[in-house]
Amino acid sequence: MEMRTNKFMIYVFSAIMLGGMVACSSDDPETDTGNGNGNGGNAEAPYVWGTEGAIKTCDHLLFNDDKTENAKGTVIGNGDQEFIFKGTQTLSKGTYLMKGWIYVGTGSVLTIEPGTVIKGDKDTQAALIVEPGGKLIAEGTKDAPIVFTSEQPKGQRKPGDWGGLIICGNAKNNQGVLNQQIEGGPRTKHGGNDDADNSGILRYVRVEFAGYPFQKDKEINGITFGSVGSGTTIDHLQVSYSNDDSYEWFGGNVNCKYLVAYNGWDDEFDTDNGFSGKVQYCLSIRDPRIADTSQSNGFESDNCGDASLIEPYTTAVFSNVTFIGPLGRDANFVNNESYITGGSFNPNNGSALGKFQSAMQIRRSSRLNCFNSVAVGYPVGLIIDGEKGNTVEMTKAGNIKLENIWFAGMTAVGSDANKIYDDVLYDAVNKQIIDAGQESYSSTFFKAQKGNKVLTDVNELKFKDGRNIGVNYMPDAGSPVLTAASFNDALLSSGFEKVEYIGAFGTDDNWLDSWTNFDPNNTDY
């Protein structure tokens, strides 16, 4: 009897333990172990579906090409035009095709392993959009960058082949809390009151051939930041052949370092709606045959579209930027439609070609600041545009600082209005010349600032090769830019490395090595 009782108790105990282990296992976090060849997933975990409005949500990202579920698939998104990811997932190193607008929803985290290649589907205008409260952890390495690129065959890739990369957060902008829809078409609204908000990590990432024109004048940029907070990590990014701006910030205060803008269509670094971050080490290189109908610039900066005096103001601070404009690439450049044809990279997708304008255009009540930089070969160096708002007044009051900046090979040092290429004193409000015999206010202001210099000949900079890409734009030993920097201004007191040189490079710190690509059209992906 005693033996039977003991056996019975053992059976009961075993059943309880087994049941407990089964119950506990359902609460354990999923582990995305991958399939060993780069296409990650956990095939045993069921897909959990839902909806937000008319858009489907799911806790998995990967599918087969026929839209069926496959946690080891190579297609990101279920093929719908809009798809919301609600979960936590790691994409193992591999090659994926992204279809449609993929939203990383609030509370979700998408991690992408180094060396991963994500191709954007052209037919569905693919884009990756991180919504406020979501996170993207895309942390590549110098030797294994993460690449977002075109799905088109080698040699046939063009600007606008897919949408782009959009990061949105909960930091402040001057349009209100969740009151501004991100540019380009997606549903996402951004903005809040948390300036320390964290949207994740972008490090050693390339974005190529983005900017699909969703509608006329509604292209997605290469990388767009909407109210992204200072808790986000941004460094070592390259945007190439974007069909709109290479980078654009709408509000927020995220700090960025080591940015490359290569052969974009419109502006290189566009700041709006109260962006107040600190940005250091940027390289901008233009294809002289690609310019936008709105006039292409290095910097374009607005406080807001209607120039209202609303806070927070756009007060971003840049340092150590090198702009290589069209005349810096081709000494025979002509700023007209017979020369600016788009060349072999004209996508013929409705994006209109135009002219190049300036290295720096500050307008619509913006208070942008820039220090320790070099700009080469634009039709105009600086435009302080007074057509709307109080940018000119703020400049005269000392609220805009442009110091230790060297212009070389500019056709005109300054202009006082959009689409005015002559260095004359101009009334931008009434659109008339004040005095054709006097240089523009922009030119006078630039020349009067601390450490600024105007050089006629690009060769005076003593760059290793001022025109041919394939070599870098680093200064030779003995270049005057190597000792021209100053970090004494209070705006540079924190958040910046104090280096001796102006521009993006010293003589022995080529931060472009290994991870950048200046010929993505002919790269095997």
Buried (B, 14 or more C-beta within 10 A) or exposed (E): EEEEEEEEEEEEEEEEEEEEEEEEEEEEEBEBEBBEEBBBBBEEBEBEEEEEEEBBBBBBBBBBEEBEBBBBBBBBBBBBEBBBBBBBBBBBBBBBBBBBBBBBBBEBBBBBBBBBBBBBBBEBBBBBBBBBBBBBBBBBBBEBBBBBBBBBEEEEBBBBBBBBBBBBBBBBBBBEBBEBBBBBBBBBBBBBEBBEBBBBBBBBBBBBBBBBBBEEEEBBBBBBBBBBBBBBBBBBBBBBBBBBBBBBBBBBBBBBBBBBBBBBBBBBBBBBBBBBBBBBBBBBBBBBBBBBEBBBBBBBBBBBEEBBEBEBBBBBBBBBBBBBBBBBBBEEBEBEEEBBEBEEBBBEBEBEBBBBBBBBBBBBBBBBBBBBBBBBBBBBBBBBBBBBBBBBEBBEEEBBBBBBBBBBBBBBBBBBBBEBBBBBBBBBEEEEBEEEEBBBBBBBBBBEBEBBBBBEEBEBBBBBEBBEBEEBBBBEEEBBBBEBBBBEBEBBEEBBEEBEBBBBBBBEEBBBEEBBBBEBBEBEB
